[in-house]
Amino acid sequence: SPKADMAQIKPGEVVLVWGAGGGLGVFAVQLAKHFGAHPIGVVSSDEKAELAKRLGAIGTIDRREFSNLYARADETPEAAARRADAAIKAFGKAFWQIAEAAGLGSRRSPNVVFENPAMATFPASVRLAARGADVVLEVVAVRAGGRIGPGHVREAADVGHGQVICAVFFVQQIPAE
């Protein structure tokens, strides 16, 4: 698979998959499992959690429990940083608990992140990812006034991550209200 080759998924790595119970996320879970990695999925329902686990996820995180994690278009960068800091730490703790329960070590961060909703969760993915990790952007939803751009990619590079891979399968223009 080109995406798996780009992300350089290796046996034993931990992979964070946003939208693990959805259309593209189910493929990412299966790819990670196929290459011997340990996928941990982020889902939005109990049904999607069960699906992700059936397909190979070692555990799931319910994103509904982390509503403060998501970036908001109307926030200043300072306000966003204050709001998101605690939420990102709580999300990281949930991720690390799954990895530790699976015997992968404590505070084990993902080596590869399949980033699905992109703009809203990108900061959390970058902060949680291990140094040298690859971040694969699966879906980019372009919103009025906000999108993944060079600043986000620089942010990932600035904290020492490997590469940000833009694998755009679907681009949707969401009109301003």
N, C-alpha and C positions, 0 to 999 in steps of 0.2 A: 504494500500500500504506500502511495506517495506520502501521505500524512505521517504514517508511522516511520518511514525512512527519514522524513524531514525532522521529526521530533526525536529521532534516535532513541527510541524506547528500548531499554535493555532489561534482561531478566533481573529480577530482584528489586527493581526501582519501584518507587511509590508514585502513582499517577492520580492527580486530582481531576475529576471530570464534572464540570458544571453541566446541568441538564442531563444527567445520566439516565433518566428514564424517558427522555424525549427522542425525537427523530435522529439527530446526529450523535447525541450523547451515547445512545445504545451501541453505536458503532465504535466509538472511542473506548467504551468499557471492554468490548470484545477484542479490539485491537490490543489493548494493554494486556489483557489476560492471555491472548494468543502469543505475545512476545515474552511471557513469563513475568510480567510486572504485576503489581498489586494495586488495582484501581479502587479509589474511594470516590463515591458519587455524591453529588449534590442534587437533591430532588425536591419536588414540591407537593408530594402526596405519599401516603402509605402504599398505594398501588404502584407508583413509580419506584419506590424504594424496593419493593418486592421484585419488580422486573429487573432492576439494576443488579440486585443480588443474584437472581437466577442466571443472569448473563455473565456473572463473574466478579462483581464488586465485592470487596471484602467487608464493606460497610457503607453506610450512607449517612448524610447529614441533611436534615430537613431545613431547607432555606427559609421556611416560614418562621423558624425560631430566631432568625437573624435579620429582621427587617431593617435595623439600623446600619446594616452592612452596605447597603446599596447607595451609590453616589446619587446626589440630587442635582438636577440642572440649575436650580435656583440658589444654590449655596455658594458662598465665597470659599476659596480654597482653605482659609483658616477655619471657618465653621465646619467644613467637611472633615478636616483633619481631626478636630476635637470630637465630633460625633462618631466618626468611624474608628478611632483608635481603640476604644473599649470593645466595639463590635468585632473588629478584626482579631483582637486578642481572644475573645470568646470563641470565635469561629476556629481559630488556630488550635485552641485547647480541645475542641470537639474533634477536629481532624487528628490531632496527636493521640487522643484517647483511642480512636479506632486503630491507628497504626500500632500503638503499644499493645492493645488487646490481641492483635494479630501476630504478636511476637516480632515486630519490626524495629523495636527500640523506642525509647522515649524521645519526644520532640523531633520525630522524624518528619521532615518537610518533603513536599513533593518534588521529584526530579523533573517531571513533565506536568504541565497544566493544560488541559483542553478547556479553553475559556469560551463559554457559549454566549451569555448575554453581553459580553464585552464591556461596554462603557460602564455599566453600573457596578460590576464586580471586579474589574481589572485591578484596581488598587489593592484589594484583598488578595488576589492571586499573586501579585508581585511581592507583597510583603510576606506571604506564607511560603512561597517557593524557595527551594534550596538554592544556594549559590551555584551558578552554572546551569540552572534549570532552563528548560525550553518552555515557552508559553505559546501554545497554538491557538490562534483566534479562529474559531470555527464559524461563527456567525457575527456579522456586523450589522446592527440596526442603526441606521443613521437617523438621529432625532434633530429636530429643529434646535440649533444652538449647541449641540453636543455630539461628539463622535470620537472614535479612537484616532489619535493623531500623533505627530512626531513627539509631542511632549510626553505622551504615555510611553512611547517606545524608549525615549531617553530616560524616563523614570526607571524602567526595567533595567536598562543598561547601567544606570548610575548605582543601583544596588548590587551589581555584579552578576546578573543573570546571563545565561548563555545567549540565547537568541529569541527574538519574538517573531514567530512565523505567522504570517497572515494567510490563512487558507480560507478565502471567502467563498462560500457556497451560495449564499443568498444575501442580497442587499435589499432592504426595504426602506423606502422613504416614508417617514411618519410625519404627516403634515402638522404644522403648528395649529393649536386650537384657537 
